């Protein structure tokens, strides 16, 4: 986990300087007494993808397509502002990493002989169960 003042390393070759991220703090909601009402532990981390200088045009286009013009992460899980900042930075990096990873296209394949046999055997068994539930015919 990186310190809050260090640049955010998304992956090799993609490092976002701290100045390009907008960090805001506010009181965390919910129960907790005076600490929750007074301490600004909730962290909102924003990154404007349209103005971020780190990404290539191709990367920027992929990110904007998948995430929109701005990425926003809000964390208020911990009592510590420092811990919430670290969690927010980790989540932002993970979200950017996932969006930058190219999705593989699925190549259509034919079902194997074994899978076809299992499917047909299952259909036969189900048919037999339904046949056994029928009312006996009067021809007997």
CORQUI-V94597 format. One record per run of one state. SS is the DSSP state (H for helix, E for strand, L for the rest). FROM is the first residue (numbers start at 1). TO is the last residue. If there is no record, write none. Layout:
ss/from/to
SS/FROM/TO
SS/FROM/TO
//
This chain:
ss/from/to
L/1/7
E/8/11
L/12/13
E/14/16
L/17/17
H/18/20
E/21/26
L/27/32
H/33/38
L/39/41
E/42/48
L/49/56
H/57/67
L/68/69
E/70/75
L/76/80
H/81/100
L/101/112
H/113/133
L/134/140
//
